[in-house]
Amino acid sequence: MHLRHTDPSRLFHVTGGGAGLDPTHRCAHGSPSVSLHLISDHEGTHEDIGVLLPMCAAPALFGAAVAFIDEAMGSEEGDEFMAAIQAARAQAAEQIAHSKAERLAAAEACCEAGYRTQSREHTCGSSTPPTTA
């Protein structure tokens, strides 16, 4: 990634989205891509797009963005932006851990109904919850 500003072929106004990793699209170094699913609800239209950004290129791209924030708005704004990224990172880590724990608990349950009702109801025919050692 190079430090430059060029006019894009068109603008995509991001109003929401999500992020993840895509191990199927690796860079030349073998690193997975950061997967960004970007959503735009702007001026009465809805669009979405997937962007695959090589993990090795992402720091240079985001670092350049922060340097432009520093230059245009002052280093305090750049520091606040980086603090907001760290806060979002911590929040996402909590969400990921919670989702992982839910998946593991569901996998250990005898059936989905047993899991969802804390073993009060079952669709598997069990009248008592399974015991784990």
N, C-alpha and C positions, 0 to 999 in steps of 0.2 A: 504494500500500500504506500502510496506517495502522498506527501503533503501538498495538496492543491485544491483549488476550487474551480469546478467546471459547471457549466449549465447542464442540467439533466435533460433527457429527452421529454420527460413529463414529471410532474410532481405527484406524489402519493401522500396524502395527509393521513397520518396514522392517528386513529382514535382509540385503538385497543390492540390486543394481541397476546401472544404467549411465546415462550421460549423453551428450548430443550436442546438435546444433542442428537445428531444424526450420524451414527457410526458407519452407515453405508456409503457416505460421501466423504472420503478422507482426502487430506491434502497430500502433497508429495512427501511430506515428512511422516505421514501415517496417522496424523491426529484427526479426530472426528471433526465434523463441522458443527458450529453453533447453528441451530435451526430456529429461525424467527418466523412466526406466523403472524403477519401484520394485517390488521383490519382497518378499513376506512369507511366510516359513515359520514360523508361530507357532501353538503349541498344536494341532499336528496338521493344520493347514490350510495350503494353498498358494494364494496369490493374487498377481496382479501388476496393475499399473496404470500407465498412461502419464499424465504430468503435463506440460502445456505452460505454461511460465512466461515471459511476455514479458521479453526481455533487459533492457529499460529498467526493469522492476520488480524484477528479481532483486537488485540491490545494496541496495535499501531493505529487502527482506525479509531477506536474509542479514545486513545491517548491524544490523537490529533484533534478530535472534537473538544476535549477538555482544554487543550492548549488554545484553541480558538475562543472558547468561553473566557479563559484567563485574559487573553489579549483584548477582547472586545468589552468585557464586563468587569474585569478585575479578578485577581487570584482568589479573593474571598468567595466569589461566585463559583469558581472552579472547585474550591475546597468544599463548598456546600453541595455541589453536584456530586462529587466523589463520596461525601458522607451519605447522601441519599442513595447512591448505588450500594454502599455497604449495608444500609438499613434494609433495602429491598433484598439484598442477598440473604441477610439473616431471616427475614420473613419467609422467603422462598424455601430456605433450608428447613424451617419449621414445617411448612406445608408438605414438602417432599417426605420428611420423616413421618409425619402423620399419615400420609397416603400409603407409605410403605408398611407401617404398622397395621393399617386397616387391611391391606392386601394379605399380609401374613396371617392375621387373625381369621380372615375369611377362608383362607386356604386350609387352616387347621380345624375349622368348624365342620360338623358332619353334613350340614346343608346350609344353603343361603338363608332360608327362613330361620333356622336355629341361630345363625350368626346375627341376623338383623334384629331378632327379638330377645337376645341374650338367653337363648335356649328355652324360652317359654313356648314357642311353637316350632313345629318341624314339618317339613315336606318329605323327609327321608324315611318316615315310619318310626323313628326313634321316639320313645316316650321319656327318656332320660338323656341328659347331655352326656357326651363322651367324656371319659376320664383320661387325663393326660398324666404321665408320670414325670 
